[in-house]
Amino acid sequence: MSLNKYSNLFFRNGFVHIPNFFTTSEAKRIQYYADSLEEWKEEKGKWMIYFEKDKNKNMKKSRIENFINYEPKFKDFLHNRIIPSLNTVNKSNMVLFKDKMNWKSPGGKGFNAHQDQPAWNDFPPKKFVSVALFGNKSSIENGCLEFVKNKHLEGLFEYEKKNLGELTREIEKSLKWEPIETTPRDILFFDSFAPHRSGPNNSKKARRIFYFTFNDITEGEHYDNYIIKKREISPPDIEREGKEVKFKGTKYNLANPLE
């Protein structure tokens, strides 16, 4: 598969969706990794699991971060299959900044309209690029990603003062949003300045998306420092030791449904 045309679209639009990028076998591997993470239990000092309350006030897994170093086969897949393609699409050599998978359980809330850049602007890179892999089909019904084309070169838009990074309602309404429905065979690349959002999950099954965020290797490696800072600001439930942790509107937690 030639990635040149997709590289042009990426730089023009700020994101690019490539259908059927993965083979059927690779797609099954991605789904297997999503299934596997579903079974992981909380463990202090390792991977970081976060929860949200569903409509019945039950705690459901919402996010897991810092897992890739504990899943060597997935790490090999990332380095052998994903990063070379990212380097081609972005036309530079990239290094991993952070890893996560988001669950959106049935009835789970969406992510408000935002740009990612304000979440990580305390680190040196001037921009980041994220790669999304899909643990199952994403659709309008279960809250697929939505993007706005050609807005990533306009810098940061005005955002809600109380909720870091969230676009104001006026800005959000003025933009033309495009839903991106996907399968596990697809891949999606997006710029940290590209406005995006997702709706609630109105289906009966969880929607699962992996996000691997990278920066240009010339701007340094920051994975370990990010994890340290994230743990300080927003420790996972098991590490809070009774402390109250605020998520909404805080650093590293832009527009997500955690509170």
C-alpha positions as CSV (number, residue, x, y, z in Angstrom):
1,M,0.0,0.0,0.0
2,S,1.4,3.4,-1.0
3,L,1.1,5.9,1.8
4,N,2.1,9.0,-0.3
5,K,-1.5,10.0,-1.1
6,Y,-2.5,9.5,2.6
7,S,0.5,11.7,3.7
8,N,-0.8,14.5,1.5
9,L,-4.3,14.2,2.9
10,F,-2.8,14.1,6.5
11,F,-1.0,17.4,6.0
12,R,-3.9,19.0,4.2
13,N,-6.7,18.0,6.6
14,G,-4.9,17.4,9.9
15,F,-6.0,13.8,10.0
16,V,-6.3,10.9,7.7
17,H,-8.4,7.7,7.9
18,I,-7.0,4.7,6.0
19,P,-9.6,1.9,5.5
20,N,-8.4,-1.7,5.3
21,F,-4.8,-0.8,6.3
22,F,-4.5,-4.0,8.3
23,T,-4.9,-7.5,7.1
24,T,-7.8,-9.6,8.6
25,S,-5.2,-11.4,10.7
26,E,-3.7,-8.2,12.0
27,A,-7.2,-6.9,12.8
28,K,-7.9,-10.0,14.9
29,R,-4.6,-9.4,16.7
30,I,-5.7,-5.8,17.6
31,Q,-9.1,-7.1,18.8
32,Y,-7.2,-9.8,20.8
33,Y,-5.1,-7.1,22.5
34,A,-8.2,-5.1,23.4
35,D,-9.8,-8.2,24.8
36,S,-6.7,-9.0,26.8
37,L,-6.6,-5.5,28.4
38,E,-10.2,-5.9,29.3
39,E,-9.1,-8.6,31.8
40,W,-6.3,-6.7,33.4
41,K,-6.7,-5.9,37.1
42,E,-5.5,-2.8,38.8
43,E,-1.9,-3.0,40.0
44,K,0.0,-0.2,41.8
45,G,2.9,1.3,40.1
46,K,2.3,-0.3,36.7
47,W,-0.5,0.2,34.1
48,M,-3.0,2.9,35.0
49,I,-6.7,2.1,34.9
50,Y,-9.4,4.8,35.2
51,F,-13.1,4.4,35.7
52,E,-16.3,6.4,35.1
53,K,-19.8,6.0,36.5
54,D,-22.4,4.7,34.2
55,K,-26.1,5.9,34.2
56,N,-26.8,3.4,37.0
57,K,-23.8,4.8,39.1
58,N,-21.8,1.6,38.5
59,M,-18.1,2.0,38.0
60,K,-16.9,1.0,34.5
61,K,-13.4,0.9,33.0
62,S,-13.0,4.1,31.0
63,R,-9.2,4.2,30.2
64,I,-6.0,2.3,30.6
65,E,-2.6,4.0,30.1
66,N,1.1,2.9,30.3
67,F,0.4,-0.7,29.2
68,I,2.6,-1.1,26.2
69,N,5.8,-2.0,28.1
70,Y,3.9,-4.8,29.8
71,E,2.6,-6.3,26.5
72,P,5.8,-7.2,24.6
73,K,4.0,-8.7,21.5
74,F,1.9,-5.6,21.1
75,K,5.0,-3.5,21.6
76,D,6.7,-5.4,18.7
77,F,3.6,-4.9,16.6
78,L,3.7,-1.2,17.3
79,H,7.4,-0.9,16.4
80,N,7.3,-3.1,13.4
81,R,4.0,-2.2,11.8
82,I,2.7,1.1,13.1
83,I,5.7,3.4,13.6
84,P,7.3,2.9,10.2
85,S,3.9,3.8,8.6
86,L,3.6,6.8,10.9
87,N,7.1,7.9,9.9
88,T,6.1,7.7,6.2
89,V,2.8,9.6,6.7
90,N,4.3,12.3,8.9
91,K,7.6,12.4,6.9
92,S,9.7,12.4,10.0
93,N,11.0,9.9,12.6
94,M,8.7,9.7,15.6
95,V,9.0,8.4,19.2
96,L,6.2,7.2,21.5
97,F,5.0,9.9,23.9
98,K,2.0,8.1,25.5
99,D,-0.2,5.0,25.1
100,K,-3.8,4.5,26.1
101,M,-7.0,2.6,25.3
102,N,-10.4,4.2,25.9
103,W,-13.5,2.1,26.6
104,K,-16.8,3.6,25.9
105,S,-19.3,1.3,27.6
106,P,-23.0,1.1,26.6
107,G,-24.5,4.4,27.8
108,G,-21.0,5.9,28.2
109,K,-20.6,9.6,27.7
110,G,-18.9,11.2,24.7
111,F,-15.8,13.4,24.6
112,N,-16.5,17.1,24.2
113,A,-15.0,19.0,21.2
114,H,-11.3,19.8,21.8
115,Q,-7.8,20.0,20.5
116,D,-5.2,17.7,22.1
117,Q,-2.3,20.2,22.1
118,P,-3.1,22.1,25.4
119,A,-3.0,18.8,27.3
120,W,0.7,18.3,26.7
121,N,2.1,21.8,26.0
122,D,4.2,21.6,29.2
123,F,6.5,19.3,27.2
124,P,9.0,20.5,24.6
125,P,7.4,19.2,21.4
126,K,5.6,21.8,19.3
127,K,3.0,19.3,18.1
128,F,2.1,15.6,18.5
129,V,0.6,13.0,16.2
130,S,-1.7,10.3,17.4
131,V,-2.5,7.0,15.8
132,A,-5.8,5.3,16.5
133,L,-6.4,1.6,16.3
134,F,-9.9,0.1,16.7
135,G,-10.7,-2.8,19.0
136,N,-14.1,-3.2,17.4
137,K,-16.2,-1.3,14.8
138,S,-16.9,2.3,15.7
139,S,-20.1,4.0,14.4
140,I,-22.2,7.0,14.9
141,E,-24.4,4.8,17.2
142,N,-21.6,3.9,19.6
143,G,-19.8,7.2,19.5
144,C,-17.2,7.2,16.8
145,L,-14.6,10.0,16.4
146,E,-15.6,13.2,14.6
147,F,-13.1,15.6,13.0
148,V,-13.0,18.9,11.3
149,K,-10.9,19.3,8.1
150,N,-8.3,21.9,7.4
151,K,-8.3,23.6,10.8
152,H,-5.0,22.2,12.3
153,L,-2.9,25.0,11.0
154,E,-5.0,27.8,12.6
155,G,-3.4,27.3,16.1
156,L,-5.5,27.0,19.2
157,F,-9.1,27.9,19.1
158,E,-10.9,29.7,21.9
159,Y,-11.8,27.2,24.6
160,E,-13.8,27.1,27.8
161,K,-11.9,28.8,30.6
162,K,-13.1,26.3,33.2
163,N,-12.4,23.2,31.0
164,L,-8.9,23.3,29.6
165,G,-8.8,22.6,25.9
166,E,-12.6,22.2,25.3
167,L,-13.8,24.4,22.4
168,T,-16.4,27.0,23.3
169,R,-19.9,26.0,22.2
170,E,-19.9,28.9,19.7
171,I,-16.7,27.6,18.1
172,E,-18.0,24.0,18.1
173,K,-21.3,25.0,16.3
174,S,-19.4,27.0,13.7
175,L,-17.3,24.0,12.5
176,K,-18.2,21.3,10.1
177,W,-17.9,17.9,11.8
178,E,-17.2,14.7,9.9
179,P,-17.9,11.3,11.6
180,I,-15.3,8.7,11.0
181,E,-16.8,5.2,11.1
182,T,-14.2,2.5,11.3
183,T,-13.4,-1.3,11.6
184,P,-10.5,-3.0,13.3
185,R,-8.8,-3.2,9.9
186,D,-8.6,0.6,9.7
187,I,-6.0,3.1,11.0
188,L,-6.4,6.8,11.7
189,F,-3.6,9.4,12.1
190,F,-4.3,12.9,13.5
191,D,-2.5,16.1,14.4
192,S,-2.7,17.4,18.0
193,F,-4.2,20.7,16.7
194,A,-7.0,18.9,14.7
195,P,-10.4,19.6,16.4
196,H,-12.2,16.4,17.3
197,R,-15.0,15.0,19.5
198,S,-17.1,11.9,19.9
199,G,-20.7,11.2,21.0
200,P,-22.2,8.9,23.6
201,N,-22.4,5.1,23.1
202,N,-26.1,4.4,22.4
203,S,-25.4,0.7,21.4
204,K,-25.3,-2.4,23.5
205,K,-21.6,-3.1,23.2
206,A,-18.5,-1.2,24.3
207,R,-16.5,0.8,21.8
208,R,-12.8,0.4,22.2
209,I,-10.1,2.6,20.6
210,F,-6.3,2.5,21.1
211,Y,-4.5,5.8,20.9
212,F,-0.7,6.0,20.6
213,T,0.7,9.5,20.7
214,F,4.1,10.4,19.2
215,N,6.4,13.4,18.9
216,D,9.3,14.0,16.5
217,I,12.4,12.2,17.9
218,T,14.5,15.4,17.4
219,E,12.4,17.0,20.2
220,G,13.4,14.3,22.7
221,E,11.9,11.3,24.5
222,H,9.3,12.1,27.1
223,Y,7.3,8.9,27.8
224,D,8.7,8.3,31.3
225,N,8.3,11.9,32.4
226,Y,4.8,12.0,31.1
227,I,3.8,8.9,33.2
228,I,5.4,10.5,36.2
229,K,3.5,13.7,35.8
230,K,0.2,11.9,35.0
231,R,0.6,9.9,38.2
232,E,1.1,13.1,40.2
233,I,-1.8,15.0,38.8
234,S,-4.3,12.2,38.1
235,P,-3.3,9.0,39.8
236,P,-5.3,5.9,38.9
237,D,-8.0,4.8,41.4
238,I,-5.8,2.2,43.1
239,E,-3.1,4.7,43.9
240,R,-5.1,7.6,45.4
241,E,-5.0,6.4,49.0
242,G,-8.3,8.2,49.8
243,K,-7.3,11.5,48.2
244,E,-9.9,13.3,46.1
245,V,-8.8,13.7,42.5
246,K,-10.3,16.2,40.1
247,F,-10.4,15.3,36.5
248,K,-12.7,17.6,34.6
249,G,-10.9,20.5,33.1
250,T,-7.5,19.4,34.3
251,K,-4.1,18.8,32.6
252,Y,-3.8,15.6,30.6
253,N,-7.6,15.0,30.9
254,L,-9.1,17.2,28.2
255,A,-12.8,16.8,27.4
256,N,-13.1,13.3,28.8
257,P,-16.1,12.1,30.8
258,L,-14.1,11.4,34.0
259,E,-15.0,13.7,36.9
